[in-house]
Amino acid sequence: MLDYALAASTDNASVDEYTAVHTLYNLSMAAYDSGDYEKSIYYDTIAAKKGYAPSMNNLAHIYYSVEGHIDEDLAFYWYEKGAAAGDSYAMNGLGACYKYGIGTMPHAEKALHWLGKAADYGLALAHKNLGAIYYEGQLVPQDIDKALWHYQQGEILGEPDHSWLGYLHDLKGNHEMAVHYYQLDYENGSDVGAYNLGICYSQGIGVSKDLSSAITYFHAALERAYPHAHLELARIYVSEEDFADESLAKHHISEAEKAGLEIPQELLS
């Protein structure tokens, strides 16, 4: 609390290399939250040059992702400095740089090394990034078991990605667990979560087939601006005898076309 109070009282006063790093960091965060990125960079640069790792990570984040301030070389520089100083978020960022070739050449081994170190520090975000790598199968051969394990570690650390947990369980044939996570994703307001539940209920995956419930979830997906649900509703009204409705089918096909979706041939015949 004293740090925040000092930061507030110092905001309009001069700061220099003698200002406490915690004060500089708090000033930077306040400036960042208000959208004053130049001031945020100013404060964090002073703190970073004094060896404060969280400020190194803040600088890297701005140079990595904030429009108008993106500088790949500086992003890599400060992530590398922050990682060497022991900041787990900077380790994660450095891993991302090596994955995507930001400020350096892409390097699979170094990406896994730094993401792994961040994960070893208990950073849930790093586990989720590793899960994505093992699912994508580009830096390393695809390994669904490892991908799922890392997403599960993220959940244990308090930052679950319900959508991916559901999808990976689905891929492994753990359909009831998939429905469990899709339901959590839906309850958190996810458009994809609503859509995935609609698929499960429309096809009887992990639950008993229930087209009324499927329709409800597909409409929820549409309310959350996920237009692919139009195609699934059209399929129901075209192919499910008890729900056949030519007018509704045409409506949803038309809405899917307006959304720029490709219409499957079986819905056009």
Salt bridges, closest charged atoms under 4 A:
GLU38 OE2 - HIS69 ND1 3.86
GLU136 OE1 - LYS99 NZ 3.23
ASP145 OD1 - LYS172 NZ 2.49
GLU159 OE1 - LYS128 NZ 3.98
ASP170 OD1 - HIS175 ND1 2.83
GLU232 OE2 - ARG235 NH1 2.61
GLU240 OE2 - LYS209 NZ 3.14
GLU246 OE2 - LYS250 NZ 3.24
GLU255 OE2 - LYS258 NZ 3.18
GLU266 OE2 - ARG235 NH2 3.65
